[in-house]
Amino acid sequence: MTGPITWEVVIAMGTILGAIVGVWLRIEYRIKAEVAPKDMQLAALHAEVRLLDKQLGEHKLYAAEHYARNDSLAQMREEILTRLDNISGRIDKAFTPAARARGNG
């Protein structure tokens, strides 16, 4: 193409450029329309994770303050077993033949 640039060529180039820009903007709009709800969902999920993390921390603190420790459970277990042994000894003494003979006699 040689010679002067005519108005027809300028208009044709403008039309082609306008069509390219229009297609580009339409694609960009569709991408943004798809991404915007995902960003909102992602933000909601982040908020939920922060809330669950806070609740988990509160529960850990509650559990540490209110539940029995392992050493206190072991001590309590030993006390219960000692008392059960004492009760078992008393029952054995009550049902031995010598104790019955004294009780009947």
Secondary structure, DSSP 8 states (H G I E B T S, - for coil): --S---HHHHHHHHHHHHHHHHHHHHHHHHHHHHHHHHHHHHHHHHHHHHHHHHHHHHHHHHHHHHS--HHHHHHHHHHHHHHHHHHHHHHHHHTSHHHHHHHH-
